[in-house]
Amino acid sequence: ILPFLPVNDLFVTSDNQGALKIWAARTCDQLVQFVLPAPVTSIAAHPINKSLVVSSEDGRIYFYSVKSLHCFGQMKLRDDNFPTTLEFSKDGTALIGGTNNGTVFVITSTNWD
């Protein structure tokens, strides 16, 4: 997974061990690394503000501030579901996701950071 963040000229990488890294695009310097307890399944950058949403195989969705480079929240899906894809709406008010069992979910908020 290699999304480019629309703010600060950053990009994000992840691996199957749960490492999530944020890099400076101009210099290729690693700015921060987070280690999740399970492999990353999807990454979505908020289209307007400086936040990032990451899902993992343990069924959790993590919310990161790109501005301050820290995790500011998380939530767990029910049962054995885990998100396989995440995407923000164009206006950034909704996060849409799909799970490994074919369920679609929508999370709405006006404050993602």
N, C-alpha and C positions, 0 to 999 in steps of 0.2 A: 504494500500500500504506500503510495507516494503522492499525497495531495499537496498542492501549492496553496498556501494561505493568502487570501486577498489583502492582507494587511502586513506591513512591516517587511515585505520581501522574505518571507520564511517558507520553509517546506518541512514536512513531517514524514518520518519513516517509522516503520514498525517491523517486528520480526515474530516468528512463531514461538518465541520464548516469553513474550509479553513486554519486551522493551519498546518504549515509545520515545522517539528522539525528535527534538525540534532544532532545526538548522537555520543559519543565516544563508540565504541564497547567494548573495554577492561574494561571500568569502568561503562558503562551505564549512564554516566553523559550527561545531555542535554547541548549542546554547544551554540545553538541559536534557536530561534523560529521566524518564519515569519508568518504573518497573511494575507492571500489572501482574496480578496473580495467575493470569491465564492469557493465551494468545489473543492478540488484537484481531477483530473480525471486520471492523469498519471504522472510518474516520470521516467526519464532516466538519468543514469550516463554516462558521456563521457568515452569511453574505454581507453583513453590515458592521457588526461590532467585532471586538477582538477576542473571540472565544472559539473553542474547539470541542467537539463531542466525539468520544471514542467508545466503542463497544468491544466486549471481549467474550470469550467462550464460557466464562462463568456466569453469563446472564446479566452482567452489570453494564451500565452506561455511565461513563465518567465525563464530567464537565470541567474543562480547563480554561483558565484565563491566559491568553497569549501575551497580553500586556504585562502581567506580573509573573508569568511562567509558573503557575501553581494550579493544583486541582482544587476547585471550590465546591464540588459536590458529586454525588453519585446516587444511582438508584438501581434496584434489582428487579428484573422481570420475574413474573410468576413461573412456577413449575420448573421444567427443564429447558425452557426456551432461552435462546440467546440470539441477539441481533446479528444478522448477516449483512445488512446494509442500512445505512443512515443517510438522510439527505434533508437539508433545510429547504423550506419554501423560499421563493424569491424575495419576499419581504422579511424573512427571518423570524416570523411569528410562530412558525410550526416546525417541528422536527418529525419527519416521517421515517418509519423504519419497517423492515421486514425481518421475520425470524426464521430460524432453521426449520420450523414446522409449518411455514406458509402463512403465519399470522401477520397482519399489517397493523401497525399502531401509529397513533399521532399524539404528540406531546405539544401543547401550546403554552407560550409564555411571551410576555413582553420584556422580560429581564433575563437575558442569557449570560450576564457577566457579574 
